[in-house]
Amino acid sequence: MLIKIKKYRLILFGLFLIIVSCSPENSGVIGYSYHNITAKYNAYFIANEKLDEVLLEIKEAHKNNFNRVLKVKAPIDTNIVNSNTEKIEDIIKKASIAIQRHEVSKWVDDSYILVGIARMLNQEYEESIETLKYVNVNSEDEQTRYYALTHLIRTFTEYGELNNALAVIDYLNRQKLSKSNQRYLYLNAAYYYQITNNPNNVIQYLSAAIKVMPKGPEKAKMHFILGQLFQKSKLDAVAYDNYSQVLENRPPYELSFYARLNMAQVTELTKGEDVKRIRKYFEQLLKDGKNVEFRDKIYYEMAEFELKQGNIKEAIPFYKSSIKSSVDNPRQKSFSYHKLGKVYFDRLKEYPLAKAYYDSAFSIMPKDEPIYPQVETRHAVLSEFIKQINTINENDSLLNLAQMDSLALNNLFLSKRKERIQNEKEQEKKERRAKRNQASYTSNNAFNDSPTIQNNSAPGGGFYFYDPATVAQGRNTFKRIWGDRSLQDNWRTKRNTVFEEESSATTEATASNESVEQPKISEEDLIAQERNEFFNTIPFDTASQRKMHEEMELAYYKLGNIYNFDLQEKEDAITTYEKLLEKYPDTEYRAEILYLLYIYYEERNPEKAKQFSQELLNRFPDTIFGKLIENPNYQEESNVASAKVKLIYEDAYRVYQEQYYDSALTIINNGLNDYPENDYEDNLVLLKTLISGVQNGKNTYRFNLQKFMEDYPESELYSFAKTLLAAIDELDQKQLQKEQIKYIPYFEQTHYFVVVYEKNKALSGILPSEIESFAEKFFPNENLNAGNLIFNDDYSMVLLSEFEGKESAEAFYKKFNSDLSPLKNFNSLNFSNFIISKDNFQIYYQAKMVDSYDEFFNNNYQITP
């Protein structure tokens, strides 16, 4: 098809030449027209087609996350770019042909823009910026210049030069743009503000963009993003209107599905009929065969809807159905796990079950989700929480058993054994039914609608490990099936290793198992063996009981702190603390817990708070908690010596700032002698080091900094000292680089006027216009234009161009630095300004050193105002 198109274009071009050639005066027109047509329909056309292919591939490869605000522009996927390296190189090559062979055509500028975009995709940002700037400076067509600048916004944004991107946006907003350029500006500006996390401006520019966009999928996407942003701002009515507009713009099915789903979320409910209507709407979405792959999301939204209505019992099954319906969407499944965890955690207070759901959410949730840190934290907290609960319950159960006589224990053992055997039979029946239904263990785990929750229930419904009889029986059953194996990882598969420790007689007996039947253990011996295992788990001796009590004491303390500080469940924390004091009145944590109880009851029950404070003062007056009761400011006043040394340090530092270095050293040395060990010693020593740098030079300064870091590795000032040491090395390196920079003493060329200032977002929007206004007022014939540039990580610059030569630039410099200077209103800020030739500016900009040009400038220009 492409070949046919080219053929017809060449025929038309030939006819055109015949007609035009009839007139001799049109010979120049023929050449111009030839270059225009050939440039457009050959090199430029092919390059543009290939660029569209790469951009489309990047767009289609990006997977939208509809649980978050969609991206205005698909992020540039380096994998896609790398796989299209040859195509991008060919884009640049073809566009360069149009530039070099048809330099008189009107498609040269457009070809340069293609090169700039291709360079941006290739992450060759500086080359892309230079190319697009070249079009802006040299193109004779105003709209083409603006078109290049719209793409320059995207390049600056991708490169991280956000101030420059903002400067271009501000400039274009003041120009009269064509409709297509308006569209490019608004979309690229919206993308910039999305990257800089400014949703209000994203809304502003997208709202402007949709007014100049034709109907179609791209406009539908922008309406969807607006709907999401308005929904996040609680403006449901406006969000609803935008979601409705999505459906009016021929959206892809996935986008239309989520638009309809979100419309249900923002529908204003005023009565019961509205609730029924939304539920019916969800049911219709579920029945639609086209929504099979979206059922997990539909169930999730149904759960969210019910939760919003306060129907927790109705919401939970929908979350579980969402998990069960999720086939290839771990992100969505993790959301449902997380919400179930939150319901059981925040509302139902069923922490073991909440932990299970948080475990599942944590295991599959992508780490780029904003809620991932919260999930990670609760996962860790609940793991520790359940650990303490298990320790308390298991130890308490075993200690209770230790108080029973042997006859009662034997009866308990026989009763539990009988229950266990009955349960095993029931379990066998269930397994046989499961096999008949072909429900394998693997498939159950793959499509389970609940998280993996270990069944730790003993016969009768109690916790498995609370029942020593069940534990002993489980151990015996394991030995009967697997043998008496050593404890190691992957024991099921490491057969050779496992059996290395078995005797040769056992190995031979195993090998001949098929021909010689092994003797079976009698029922009486088996019961006796299981009984022994049961009794061995019980702590009858005093040492074992003491150890278990110590474990429980610590578990109660940790559990109370988890309730108090992590879960913010104050009442449960107080109950746990009080139980700890009741069970272990002589606990080592008593003073701390008395203080926490005092804090809790201080406002709720002053009389009870007074009891705790009185006990704390009577029994533990010398502890920090006792002293905090007597004096709430005790911690701030506890170390008198440190307080005095702090004053000494402040005095020495004040004298140091006034540059009385000998006096400062005297104060420091006296402080170190009078108070040899104190909390401010490291501050005094570091200040002494700073003074040594001023008085004795860089080498002494370096040595003393290194010694400080050796002597005070735990000091809070260690990282600061390390930074100072690195600054010395950086200063040496900069000095070396500065000596290598050579400026050119050739002045018969174009000059620029430059103002360098510390990065300041407000200034970047003000300075160019101030300087440009000054130039128009005092040098109206120079036609000077000002613009912002990022110089390095710390500085920006305003570039005013162009002066024809050195003399006119010097004249401007003198006028600018006179009493009429536009910078006089900003004299509290740090500025430097100078004039520089075009060649030297390239050297200066690449050097990235603010003061590298100072000496050359002072020596070669007449700069006295």
N, C-alpha and C positions, 0 to 999 in steps of 0.2 A: 504493500500500500504506500509506504514512504517513497519507494522508487517511482511509482506512478505519479504521486504528487509532485515530485521534483521534475519529472518529465513534462507535465503540463505547465509548470512554472517556467521552464526553459523555453517552451513553445511561445507562451505569452510574452516572455521577455524578448524573443526574437522578433515577434510582430511589432512590439513596441519600438525596437531599434529601427526597423524598416520605416515605420511611420515617421519617427523623429528625424531620421537621416535625410528625408526629403528636403529639409530646410538647412542650408549651410550655416546659418547663424546659430543653430542648435547643437553644434558639435561639442561645445562645453557642457551643455545639458546632458548629452548622451553619456559623457564620462561620469558625471555626477550621479545620474540615474542608474548607470551600470553598477557603480560601487554600492549604492544604496540597496538595490535589489539583490546583488550577489552577496553582500554582507548579511542581509537579513535572512534570506532564504537558504543559505548554505551554512556557513560556520556558526553564526549566531543562533539560527534555528536549532541546529543539532545540539549545541551546548545547552541551550535553554531546555530542550526536551530531556536531556540527560539529567540536568539539575532537578527538574520536576520529578523525575523517577526516583532520585536519591531522597528528596524531601518527602515524597509519598511513602517510601519504604520506612523512613524514620517515624513518620506519623503512624503507619499501620503497626509497626513493631511495639509502639508504646501502649502498654496495657493500662487502661483507665482504672483508677481506684475510686469507685463511686461512693465509698464511705467517707471520702475526703473531697474537698473542693478540687474539681478537675483543673489541670494545667491549661492555661491559655495557649501555650505553645508546647508541642511535644519536646521534651528534653532531647538534646543531641546525644544519641547513643553511639559511643565510640566503637562498639562492636560492628554496628551497621556501617559507620564511616570507614572503618578498616577493611571491611569486606568489599567496599566500593572504591578502594584506593585508585584502581586503574580508571574507573569511570570519572572520578573527580579530577584526576590528572588530565583526562581527555577533555573535560569541560574547560579547564584552564587553557589547554592547547588550542581547542577550537575557537574559544573567545579571543585568544591572542592572535589567531590568524585573521579574524575580522578586524582587529586593531591595526595590525602591521600591514596587511595587504590592501585594506580599504580605509586608510586613515582620513580620507575626505568625506566618508559617508556619515550619515547621522546616527549610525548604530555603534559607533566607537564607544561612546559613553556607556551605553547599555551593556556592551561587552565587558567594559571595565567593572561594572557593577556585578556581572556574573562571576568574574574573577574574585571580587571581594567576598561574595557570598560563599564561593567554593573554599576560599582560604579560611573563612570563619568556620565552616564545617570541619575543616582539617585541623582546627585549633591553631592555625597560624595567625593569631589575632593581630599582632603588630603589622604584618603584611596586609591583612584585610583592612585594618584601620587606615593605613597609608593609601591603599588603593581607593577606598571610598572617599577619603579626604581629597584625593587628586581629582576625582570627578566633581566634587563640590567646588573646588577652586577653579578648575579649568573648563567645565562645561559651559556652553553658551546658552543652553536651554534651562530656564529657571526651574521647571517642574522636574527635570531630570536630576538637577542638583538636590532638590528636596527628596526625590526618590532614593538617591544614594544615602542621604542622611537618615532616612527612616530605617534603612538596613544598618547604618552605623550605630543606631540605638541598640539593636540586638547584639551586635559585635561587642560594644562596650559592656553590655550587661553580662554576656557570657564570659568576658575577660575579667570581670570583677571591677572594672573602672566605673563604678556606679555614679560618681559625681559627674564624670564626663557624659554618661548616658543622660543624666538629668539635665545637663546643660543643653544638649541637643534637643531634648523634648521641649524645654522652655523656649528655645529659639524657634523651633518649627511651629509652636503654638501661636507665635506672633506673625507667621507668614500666611499668605493666601494660597492654600493648597488645592490641588485638583481633588476630585472625589476619591480617586483610587489612592492618592497619597494620604488623604485623610484617613482612609481605612488602614493603610499600613502604619501610620503614626499611632492611631488609637490602639491597635492591637499590640504593637511593640511596646507602647507605653504601659498598657495594662499588664503585659508580661513583666516589664521592669518592676512595676509596683507589686506584683505578686511575689517576685523574687525578694523584694525588700520588705515584704510583710506589711503592706499598707492597703487593707481591703477597701477602705473608703475610696481611694483613688482608682483601684481596680474597677469598682462599680461605676465611677465617673467615666472612665475611658471606654469600658465595655458598653455602657449605655449610649455613648456617642458613636461607637463603632457599629452597633446594630442598625443605626439610622442610615448608614451609608453602605451597608452590605446587602447584596442580593439575596433572595430567598434560597435556602439550601441547607445542607447538613452542617456547614461551618457556622452559619448564623444560628442554627438550632443549638449547637454546642455552646455558643456564647450566651444564649438565653438560659441554658441549663446552669452555667456557672453563675450567672446573675441570680437565678433562683436559689442556688445553694448559699450564696453570700447573704441574700435577704433573709433566708431561713435561719441562718446562724445569728443574724441580727434581730430575730424575733419579729420580723416584718412579714408575717405569714401571708397576708393578702397580696402583697407585691410579689412575693415568692410564687404564689399560686398563679398569678398572671404570667410570669415568665415561664413557668413549667408548661402552661397552656400554649404559649407561643412556640415552645419546642415542637409540639405536635403539629403546628401549622407550617413547619419548615422542612418537611421531608427528612426527618432524622433517621439514622440507622436504627434497626430494631432495638438493640441494646439500650440506646439513648432514650428511645420512646418508652421502653419498659420502665426505666428508672425515673423518667419524668412522671409517668402515671403513678408510680409507687410513692414518689415524693409529694405528689399532689394530695394523696390521702393523708400524708403526715401534716400538711399545712392547712387542711380543710378545717374551718372553724366549726366546732361542734356546739350547738346551742340546746339540743334536746335529745331524748332517747332515740328518736327516729333517725337522727344523723348517725348515732353510734351503730345502729343496725345497718344503715346504708353502707358505712365503711366496712363493716364485717362482711357484708354480702359482696362488696367490691373485691375484697381480698380472696373470697372463695371463688369468684369468677376468674381471677388471675391464676389461681391454683389449677382450675379445670382447663385452662387454655393450654393446648398441647405445645404451643410454641414456647411456653415458659418452663418447660421441664428443667432446663439447666439453671433456672433462676429460683427454683422452689425454696432453696435454702435461704435466700434473701427474703422471699415472700413470708415464710414462716417467722423469720427474724423480725420483720416489720410488724407482723401480727402480734408477736410477743411484746414488742415495744409499745404498740397501741394499747394492749390490755394493761401493761404495767403503768402507762400514763393514766389509765382510768382507775388505777388502784386495785386491779384484779390480779393479784400475785399468783393465785392458784391456777388461773386460766393462762397466765403468761408462761409459767414453767414448762408445760407440755409443748408449747409452740417453740420455745428455745431448743428443747430436745429434738423436736421434729426437724428443726433447721439443721442441727448437727447430723441427724440421720440422713437428711436429703443431700448433704454436701458431698459431692463426689470428687471434684477437682478444684476446690476453692478453700485451701487451708486458712486463708486470711479471714474469710467469712465465718468459718467454723470456729476459729479462735475467738471471734467477737461473741459468739453464742456461749462458748465456754466461760468467757470472762463475765458476761452478764449473769449467767447462772451463779458463778462464784460471788458476784456482788450481791445478788439477791439473798443467797444463803449467809453471806458475811454480814451485810449491812442491815437487812430486814429480819431475817429469820434467826440469826445468831447461831446457826448450826455450823460451827467452825470446822469439824472434821470433813463434812461434805463440801463446805466452801473450799477447803484446802485441795480436795480432789479435783474440783473444777479449775481452780487456779493452777494446779500442776499441769493439767491438760492445756490450758490457755498458754501458759508459759512455754510449753514444749513446742508449740506449733506457730505461735504468733510471730510474724516477721518483725525484726528489730527496728524497722523504720517507722513503725506505728508510734504515734505520740503517746499512747497509753502504755506502751511496753514497759517503761521504768516503773510505773505504778504496779503493773502486774508482777514484775520481777520482785518488787519490794514485798508485796503481800504474799507472794509465793514463799519467800524466805521467812517472813514472820510466822506464817501459819505452819511451816515445817517445824520451826522451833517450838511453836505453841503445842502442836500435837505431841512432840517429843516429851515435853514436860507433863502433859496430861497422861500419857502412857506410863511414864516413870512413876507418877503418883499412884495411879490405879493398880498397876502390876505389883509394885512393892507393897502397897496396902493389902492387897489380896493375899499375897504370900505371907506377910506378917500375921494376918488373921489366922491363916491355916496353922502357923507355928504355935498358936495358943490352944489348939484343939488336942484332945487326947488321941491315942493311937487307934482306939476302937472307932471313934467318930470319923477319923480320917479314912480308915479302911472302908467304912460304910459309904462315905462320900466318894471314894475312889470307885467302888463297885457301881454306885448309882450313875456316876458320870460315864463310866465305861459302857454301861448298858445303853445310855442315851446316845453315846457316840456310835455304837454298833447299829442302832436303829437308824440314825441319821445317814450312816454309810450305805445302808440298804436302800434308803429313800433316794440317795444320790445316785446309786447304781441304776435305779429305775429311771430316773431323769435322764441319765446318760444314754440308756438304751432307747428311750423315746427320741432323744436328740439325734441319735444315729439314724433312726428310722426316718426322721425328717430331713436327713442329710444336712444338718446344721453343724458344720465343722467349727473347731475352736478358732481357726484362722479367720474364717468369714465373720464369725461373731465379733471378733476384735476389730476387724476392718470396718464394719458398718454399725458398731455399737452406738446407741444414742445417748450413752452416759460416759463419763470419764472412767478411766481404769481405777476402780476403787477396790482395794484388796478386801476379801471377805474374811474379817478377823473375828467372826462370831463363833462362839463355842456352842455346844448343844444347850438348848434352853434359852438362847438369845443373848447370852452374856458375851463379853469380849474374850476372844480365844485365849489370849495369853494371861488373862486373869485366873484361868482355871488350870492349876498344875496337873490335874489328872488328864485333861485333854492334851496339854503340852507333852506329857510323858507318853501318852498313847500315840501322838503324832510322831514322836521320835522313834518309837518302836516300829511303827508302820513303815517309816522310811528305811530303817535298817533291814526290815524283812524283805522289802522290795529291792533296795539298792545295795545293801550290804553296809558294813561298818567302814565308811569312807573317810579319808582325811579331808579337812576343810580347805578348799581351794576354789578358784574361779573356774567356770566352764567345766564342772565336774562330770556333766553328762557326756561330753564329747571327748574328754581326755582319758580314754579308757586305758591306754598303755601306761600312762603315769599313775593312774589310780591303782592299778593292779600290781605295780612294781613292788609295793609294800606288802602285798599278800604273801603268805607262805607258799612254798612249792607244793605242799600237800593240798592246799585249798585250790591252787591253780589246776592241779591234776584232776581233782574232784570236779571242778567246773568243766574241764575239757571233756570228761567222760559222763557228763550230765545226761546225755541222751540215752546211754546204755545202762547206767547205774542210778537208780532212784535215790535221792537224798532223804535221809531220815527226817521225819517231821517232828517238830516240837509239840509236846503235849499241851492241852488246854491249861492244865494246872501250872506247868512251867511258864507258859506264856503270860498268864495272869500274875505269877510271882515276879517275872521280869518287869512287867509293866508297873506293878506295885512299887518295886524298888526304884524305878525311874521317877515315879510320882513323888515318893518320899525324898529322893535326892534333890528335887527342886525346892524343897521347903527349907528355909533358914532356921534350923533348930538351935544352932550354936550362937553364943552371944556376939562373936565377932561379925558373923554374917548379918545378924539383925542390926548391929550398930552401923554397918556399911549401908544397909538399905535405908535406915533412918536418915543418915547423912545425905543420901541421894534424894530422898523425899524432901528434906529441909531445903536443899538447894533448888529443887524443882518448884516448890511452892514460891520461893523468892523470885525465881526467874519468871514464873507464870504471872505473879502479881505485877511485875514490871512490864511484861508484854501487854497485859490488860491496861495498865496505867499509861504507858508511854507510846506503845505502838498501835494498839487498837483503840485507845482513848475511851475505854469502857471503865469509868471511874468506880462505879458501884461494884462491878465484878472484881476490880482490883482490891478494893477495901475488904470485900468478903474473903478474898484469898489471903491478904495480909493478916487479917484477924484470925483466920484459921491457922496460919503459920504460928502466930504467937500462942494460940491455944494449944497446939500439938507440941510445939517446941519452945517453951517459955524462956529457955536459956540460949536461944539462938544467937549466933554472932551478928545477925542482921537486926537485932531488936532495936538498937538505937536509931538506925536509919528508918525502920518501919514506924517506930513511934513518931518520928518527925513527919513522915508522909501522912500518917493518920491525923496528926495535929493540923497539918496544912489542909487536909480534906474537910475536917469538921470545924475549922476555925469560923466559917461563916454559917454552915448548916446547923451545927450544934455546939455552941460555945462552951457549954458545960462539959461535954464529952472531950472537946479539944483541950480544955484546961486539965483534965485528968491525964491525958497523954503528955502534955507539956510538963506537968508536975513530976511524973515518973521519970521523964527524960532528964530533968534537972537534978532529981534526987539520985538517980542511979548512974547517969552518964554525963556529969557536968563538964568533964574535960574533953569530950568529943566535939567535933566540929558542929554536930547537930544540936548538942546542948548549948554551945556558945551562940549558935544562930537563933535559938529561942531567946536567950538573954539579950542579944544584940543582933538584929537583922542585918546590920552593916558589918558584921564581924569579918567576912571574907575580904572586904575592901580595906579593913584596918588591921588585919592580922599580922602583917609583917612590918613592924615599925622601921626596922633597918632599911628595908627596901624602899619604904616611903621617903626616908631621909635621902637615900642615894638617888632616888628619882629627882628630888629637888636639886641635888648636886649636879646631876646630869643636865637638867634644864638650864641651870646657871652656866655650866660649861658650854653648852650648845649656843646659848645667847651670845656669850663672849666670842665664840668661834665665828658666828655669823657676822659679828662686828669686826672680824679679821684681827683680833688681838690673840694671836695664836699662842704666844708664850704664857699669857695669863690663863688661857683655857687649859693648857697642859698642866699648869700648877694646880688648878682646881681638880682636874681629873686624877692626878697622882695622889693628891691628898685624900680624895674619896676612896681610891683603891687601897691606900694604906690604912685608913680608919675603918673601912668596912670590907675586909678582904673577901668575904663570901656573901653575896647578895644577889637578888634577882635582876639587878641592873648592871652587873659587872660587865656583861658582854656589850651593852650599849656604850659604856665608858671606854672600853678597849677599842671598839670600832671607831668611835669619835677620835681617839688618839691616833689611830691609823690614818684617818682622813687628814689630820693635821700633819702627819709625817709626809704625806704626799705633797702637800703645799710647800713644806719647808725643805725637804730633802730630795725631791724629784721622783720621777716615775719608777725607777728601779727599786728604791727603798719602799715606795708605796706598794708595788707588786709583792715584794717579799713579806711585808707586814700583813697584807690581805691573805696571802697563802697561809701564814702562821695563824691568823685569826680563825680560818676555816679548819685548821688542824686542831686548835685548842677548844673550839666551840662548835662541834659538829651538830649538836642538838639545839642550837640557838635558833630563835625565830628570825634572826638577822643573817643566818647562813646563806639563804638564797639571795639576799640583797648583796652580801659580800661577793658572792659568786658572779652576780651581775656586774658589779664594779670591776672585777678582775677581767671579765669578758670585754668590758668597755675599753680597758687599756689595750687589749689585743686588737680590738676593732679600730681603735684610734691609730695604732701602729700601721695597721693594714690600709686604713684610709690615707694616711700620710704617704705611704708607698704608692698607692694608686694615684694620689694627687700629683706626685712628682712625675708620673708617667703620662699625665694628660698634657698634650701640647696643642695650644691654640694657634691659629694661623694669623699672622700679622698682615693680612690682605683685606683692605677696607673699601675697595672700589666695587661694591656690590650692594644688593638689597640688605636693609637692616630691620630688625625687630626691636620693639620695646617690650620688656618683660617685667612683670611684678610677681615675686615669689612670696607665698604666705603659707602658714601652717594650715593644714586641712580644716576647713570650717564650712559646713553645709550652707549656712546662712550667707556667708561671704561669697561662696561660689555663685549664688544667685544675684548678688548685688554688684560686685566689683566690675564685671565686664561692662554692664550698662553705664556705671559711673565713669569708667575710664573712656568709654566710647563717647559719652556726652561731652567730656572734657576735650577730647580730640576734635569733635565737630565744632565746638565753640571757638577754640583757639587755632586750630589748623584745618579749616573747612575744605581747603583745596587738596588735601592729602588723601581723602577717601579711605580712611582707616577703619578697620574692623577688629573688634576684640572678641576673644573666646577663651573658655577655660580648658586647661589640660591637667591631667594628673602627672606630677613629676616623679614622686616615689611614694613610699608607704606613709610618709609624714607630711609631705608638702604638695601643694597644688600651685599652678601658675596661671596668670592671665597673659595671653600673647596678643599684642597689638601689631598689626601688619597692614601695609608694608611701607617702609620709607625708602625712597629711591637711593639714598646714599648716606654717608656718615654724617655730613653737615646737618641735614634736616633732622636726623635722628638725635644729634647732640642738642639741637635747638629745642626739640620736644622734651628731652630729658631735663634740661635746665628749667623750662617753664613748669614742667610737672613737679619738680622738687622745690619750687618757689613757694611763696606764701599762698599762692592760688591752688595749691595741690588738692586734689579731690580726696586724698587720704588723710587730711588733717582731722577729719571727724572720726578716724579710726586709729588715733595715735596710741591707744592703749594696747594695740595688737602689734605683732612682730611681722614687719614687712621688709623686703629688700627689692630694689628695682634697678634696672640697668638697660643699656642698649647693646645689641650684639648683632654681628653679621650673620647672614644666612648659613654660611659654612660652619662658623663657630657655634651656631645654635645647635646644629646636628651633633657636634662633639659634646656640647654641654648636656643635651638631653640624654644622650647615650651614657654619659659618665655618671649621671644620677647623684652628683655631689653638689650640694647647694653652694658651698664656698669655693669651689674649684676655679671659678672664673674671676674672683674678686681682684686678685693681683694683676692679672692681664688687663682687666677693665680699667683699673686705677692708673695703670702705666700708659695706656694708649688712647684715652679719650679726654677731651676737654670737658670736664664735668662740673666745674664750679658754677653754681647758679648765678 
